[in-house]
Amino acid sequence: MAFSRKFLLKRVKEVNEIYMNHSKRGLSNEYIYRNYIRNVFHISRSTFYEYLTIPYAKEIKEIENKEKEQPKSFDDNKTDNLNT
């Protein structure tokens, strides 16, 4: 399955938010994985731990900045120039 990096990072963000909410209550990583992550996201334990290490906020911000900087493919001014 091919996912865009942005989609993956949003998934990572969701997993991290769930983890942070439950770990504050003192629940173990294994308990959080088994009861809140595994059946919702269908990821392995090793993937869960990998997701916890990804700096998703920074990467999402970088992707959004790149998207803003890219010129639009169909700009009204450019299409007018083609017709003349």
Beta strands, then each sheet from edge to edge (+ up, - down):
end
